[in-house]
Amino acid sequence: MIFGLFRGRGNTRIIERLHGEIIAAARDPVLFTAYGIADNLDGRFESIALHAILLLRRLKHLPPPGPEIAQDLADAIFRHFDLGLREAGVSDVAVPRRMRDLAEAFFGRASTYNAALDQSGPAGQAALAAALSRNVFGGAADGARLAAFVRDREAGLAQMSLAEILEGPIFRAKAA
């Protein structure tokens, strides 16, 4: 029954709830205090992107309608980015350019993080830590601790079925 909801390309209520869970997880204060993500616009983007990439990755690896839900969720994420830019006072003329920049940053990170997450063992962990150090910390901090957190989040998502994801909660444990 729940899978039939997505035959017509999306159930707004569920997609918005999934987006809300990404935002709530990305705003966990521990990410900014214990893990050192900057508590500013860039840091919040990094945290949102990281959680979104993890959930989108899981949805894409599930049977249908998982990939379709992932696409609807990605669309919603970018609608919210657009709205956020406009609410921040970015002019209508500049929004498309800023959205292009955000999309490039987001999908670049997705590609890099997914490649690192696809690797197992120390090499995969080192690749993920290096990517996080570069993207999240601008190369100024070691990404190893955040990489362990990301692997834990990924492992939690890997245990969830599509029904469990749609039902929620998704990110069950607080960052520690």
C-alpha positions as a Markdown table, in Angstrom:
| # | Residue | x | y | z |
|---|---|---|---|---|
| 1 | Met | 0.0 | 0.0 | 0.0 |
| 2 | Ile | 2.6 | 2.6 | 1.0 |
| 3 | Phe | 4.5 | 1.9 | -2.3 |
| 4 | Gly | 1.5 | 2.8 | -4.3 |
| 5 | Leu | 1.7 | 6.4 | -3.0 |
| 6 | Phe | 4.7 | 7.1 | -5.3 |
| 7 | Arg | 3.2 | 5.8 | -8.6 |
| 8 | Gly | 2.1 | 9.3 | -9.5 |
| 9 | Arg | 5.6 | 10.8 | -8.7 |
| 10 | Gly | 5.6 | 11.7 | -5.1 |
| 11 | Asn | 3.7 | 12.2 | -2.0 |
| 12 | Thr | 4.5 | 15.7 | -0.8 |
| 13 | Arg | 3.8 | 15.0 | 2.8 |
| 14 | Ile | 6.2 | 12.0 | 3.0 |
| 15 | Ile | 8.9 | 13.8 | 1.0 |
| 16 | Glu | 8.7 | 16.9 | 3.2 |
| 17 | Arg | 8.9 | 14.7 | 6.3 |
| 18 | Leu | 12.1 | 13.0 | 4.9 |
| 19 | His | 13.5 | 16.5 | 4.2 |
| 20 | Gly | 12.6 | 17.6 | 7.7 |
| 21 | Glu | 14.5 | 14.6 | 9.2 |
| 22 | Ile | 17.5 | 15.5 | 7.1 |
| 23 | Ile | 17.4 | 19.1 | 8.4 |
| 24 | Ala | 16.8 | 18.0 | 12.0 |
| 25 | Ala | 19.8 | 15.6 | 11.9 |
| 26 | Ala | 22.0 | 18.2 | 10.2 |
| 27 | Arg | 21.2 | 20.7 | 12.9 |
| 28 | Asp | 22.2 | 18.5 | 15.8 |
| 29 | Pro | 24.4 | 20.8 | 17.9 |
| 30 | Val | 26.9 | 18.0 | 18.6 |
| 31 | Leu | 28.0 | 18.2 | 14.9 |
| 32 | Phe | 29.1 | 21.8 | 15.5 |
| 33 | Thr | 30.5 | 21.4 | 19.0 |
| 34 | Ala | 32.1 | 17.9 | 19.2 |
| 35 | Tyr | 32.8 | 17.3 | 15.5 |
| 36 | Gly | 33.9 | 20.9 | 14.6 |
| 37 | Ile | 31.6 | 21.6 | 11.7 |
| 38 | Ala | 31.5 | 25.4 | 11.4 |
| 39 | Asp | 28.3 | 26.9 | 12.8 |
| 40 | Asn | 27.7 | 29.2 | 9.8 |
| 41 | Leu | 26.0 | 29.1 | 6.5 |
| 42 | Asp | 28.7 | 27.0 | 4.9 |
| 43 | Gly | 28.9 | 24.5 | 7.8 |
| 44 | Arg | 25.1 | 24.1 | 7.7 |
| 45 | Phe | 25.2 | 23.4 | 4.0 |
| 46 | Glu | 27.9 | 20.8 | 4.6 |
| 47 | Ser | 25.9 | 19.1 | 7.3 |
| 48 | Ile | 22.7 | 19.1 | 5.3 |
| 49 | Ala | 24.5 | 17.9 | 2.2 |
| 50 | Leu | 26.2 | 15.1 | 4.2 |
| 51 | His | 22.9 | 13.8 | 5.6 |
| 52 | Ala | 21.0 | 14.2 | 2.3 |
| 53 | Ile | 23.7 | 12.3 | 0.4 |
| 54 | Leu | 23.6 | 9.4 | 2.9 |
| 55 | Leu | 19.8 | 9.2 | 2.7 |
| 56 | Leu | 19.7 | 9.6 | -1.1 |
| 57 | Arg | 22.4 | 6.9 | -1.4 |
| 58 | Arg | 20.3 | 4.5 | 0.7 |
| 59 | Leu | 17.1 | 5.2 | -1.2 |
| 60 | Lys | 18.9 | 4.6 | -4.6 |
| 61 | His | 20.1 | 1.2 | -3.4 |
| 62 | Leu | 16.6 | 0.1 | -2.4 |
| 63 | Pro | 14.1 | -1.6 | -4.8 |
| 64 | Pro | 11.5 | 0.6 | -6.5 |
| 65 | Pro | 10.1 | 3.0 | -5.6 |
| 66 | Gly | 13.3 | 3.8 | -3.6 |
| 67 | Pro | 15.1 | 5.5 | -6.5 |
| 68 | Glu | 12.0 | 7.4 | -7.5 |
| 69 | Ile | 11.6 | 8.7 | -3.9 |
| 70 | Ala | 15.3 | 9.6 | -3.9 |
| 71 | Gln | 14.7 | 11.8 | -7.0 |
| 72 | Asp | 11.6 | 13.4 | -5.4 |
| 73 | Leu | 13.6 | 14.1 | -2.3 |
| 74 | Ala | 16.5 | 15.6 | -4.2 |
| 75 | Asp | 14.1 | 17.9 | -6.0 |
| 76 | Ala | 12.6 | 18.9 | -2.7 |
| 77 | Ile | 16.1 | 19.6 | -1.2 |
| 78 | Phe | 17.0 | 21.9 | -4.1 |
| 79 | Arg | 13.6 | 23.7 | -3.9 |
| 80 | His | 14.4 | 24.4 | -0.2 |
| 81 | Phe | 17.9 | 25.6 | -1.2 |
| 82 | Asp | 16.3 | 28.0 | -3.7 |
| 83 | Leu | 13.8 | 29.2 | -1.1 |
| 84 | Gly | 16.6 | 29.7 | 1.4 |
| 85 | Leu | 18.6 | 31.8 | -1.0 |
| 86 | Arg | 15.6 | 34.0 | -1.8 |
| 87 | Glu | 14.8 | 34.4 | 1.9 |
| 88 | Ala | 18.4 | 35.3 | 2.6 |
| 89 | Gly | 18.0 | 38.2 | 0.1 |
| 90 | Val | 19.7 | 36.8 | -2.9 |
| 91 | Ser | 18.3 | 38.7 | -5.9 |
| 92 | Asp | 16.1 | 36.8 | -8.4 |
| 93 | Val | 18.7 | 37.4 | -11.1 |
| 94 | Ala | 21.5 | 35.9 | -9.0 |
| 95 | Val | 19.5 | 32.9 | -7.7 |
| 96 | Pro | 20.1 | 30.7 | -10.8 |
| 97 | Arg | 23.9 | 31.2 | -10.7 |
| 98 | Arg | 23.9 | 30.5 | -6.9 |
| 99 | Met | 21.8 | 27.4 | -7.4 |
| 100 | Arg | 24.2 | 26.2 | -10.1 |
| 101 | Asp | 27.1 | 26.6 | -7.7 |
| 102 | Leu | 25.2 | 24.8 | -4.9 |
| 103 | Ala | 24.3 | 21.9 | -7.3 |
| 104 | Glu | 27.9 | 21.6 | -8.4 |
| 105 | Ala | 29.1 | 21.6 | -4.8 |
| 106 | Phe | 26.4 | 19.1 | -3.7 |
| 107 | Phe | 26.8 | 16.6 | -6.6 |
| 108 | Gly | 30.6 | 16.9 | -6.4 |
| 109 | Arg | 30.5 | 16.0 | -2.7 |
| 110 | Ala | 28.0 | 13.2 | -3.5 |
| 111 | Ser | 30.3 | 11.7 | -6.0 |
| 112 | Thr | 33.4 | 11.9 | -3.8 |
| 113 | Tyr | 31.6 | 10.7 | -0.6 |
| 114 | Asn | 29.9 | 7.8 | -2.5 |
| 115 | Ala | 33.2 | 6.7 | -4.0 |
| 116 | Ala | 34.8 | 6.7 | -0.6 |
| 117 | Leu | 31.8 | 4.9 | 1.0 |
| 118 | Asp | 32.0 | 2.3 | -1.7 |
| 119 | Gln | 35.5 | 1.4 | -0.6 |
| 120 | Ser | 35.9 | -0.8 | 2.5 |
| 121 | Gly | 38.6 | -1.0 | 5.0 |
| 122 | Pro | 41.3 | 1.5 | 5.9 |
| 123 | Ala | 41.6 | 2.8 | 2.3 |
| 124 | Gly | 37.9 | 3.7 | 2.2 |
| 125 | Gln | 38.1 | 5.3 | 5.6 |
| 126 | Ala | 41.1 | 7.4 | 4.7 |
| 127 | Ala | 39.5 | 8.5 | 1.4 |
| 128 | Leu | 36.3 | 9.5 | 3.3 |
| 129 | Ala | 38.3 | 11.4 | 6.0 |
| 130 | Ala | 40.3 | 13.2 | 3.3 |
| 131 | Ala | 37.2 | 14.2 | 1.4 |
| 132 | Leu | 35.5 | 15.4 | 4.6 |
| 133 | Ser | 38.7 | 17.3 | 5.7 |
| 134 | Arg | 38.8 | 19.1 | 2.3 |
| 135 | Asn | 35.1 | 19.8 | 1.9 |
| 136 | Val | 33.8 | 20.3 | 5.5 |
| 137 | Phe | 36.9 | 21.8 | 7.1 |
| 138 | Gly | 38.7 | 23.4 | 4.1 |
| 139 | Gly | 41.7 | 21.2 | 4.8 |
| 140 | Ala | 42.2 | 22.9 | 8.2 |
| 141 | Ala | 41.2 | 19.9 | 10.3 |
| 142 | Asp | 41.4 | 16.1 | 10.2 |
| 143 | Gly | 38.2 | 14.4 | 9.0 |
| 144 | Ala | 38.8 | 11.0 | 10.6 |
| 145 | Arg | 36.4 | 11.5 | 13.5 |
| 146 | Leu | 33.7 | 12.9 | 11.2 |
| 147 | Ala | 34.3 | 10.0 | 8.8 |
| 148 | Ala | 33.7 | 7.5 | 11.6 |
| 149 | Phe | 30.4 | 9.3 | 12.4 |
| 150 | Val | 29.4 | 9.2 | 8.7 |
| 151 | Arg | 30.2 | 5.4 | 8.5 |
| 152 | Asp | 28.0 | 4.9 | 11.6 |
| 153 | Arg | 25.1 | 6.9 | 10.0 |
| 154 | Glu | 25.5 | 4.9 | 6.8 |
| 155 | Ala | 25.5 | 1.6 | 8.7 |
| 156 | Gly | 22.3 | 2.6 | 10.5 |
| 157 | Leu | 20.6 | 3.5 | 7.2 |
| 158 | Ala | 21.8 | 0.2 | 5.6 |
| 159 | Gln | 19.8 | -1.7 | 8.2 |
| 160 | Met | 16.6 | 0.1 | 7.3 |
| 161 | Ser | 14.0 | -1.1 | 4.8 |
| 162 | Leu | 12.1 | 1.3 | 2.6 |
| 163 | Ala | 9.0 | 1.0 | 4.8 |
| 164 | Glu | 11.1 | 1.9 | 7.9 |
| 165 | Ile | 12.6 | 4.9 | 6.1 |
| 166 | Leu | 9.2 | 6.1 | 5.1 |
| 167 | Glu | 7.8 | 5.5 | 8.5 |
| 168 | Gly | 10.7 | 7.2 | 10.4 |
| 169 | Pro | 12.6 | 8.1 | 12.3 |
| 170 | Ile | 15.5 | 7.8 | 10.0 |
| 171 | Phe | 18.5 | 9.1 | 11.9 |
| 172 | Arg | 17.8 | 7.4 | 15.1 |
| 173 | Ala | 20.9 | 8.0 | 17.2 |
| 174 | Lys | 22.1 | 11.5 | 18.1 |
| 175 | Ala | 25.6 | 12.4 | 17.0 |
| 176 | Ala | 28.0 | 11.5 | 19.8 |
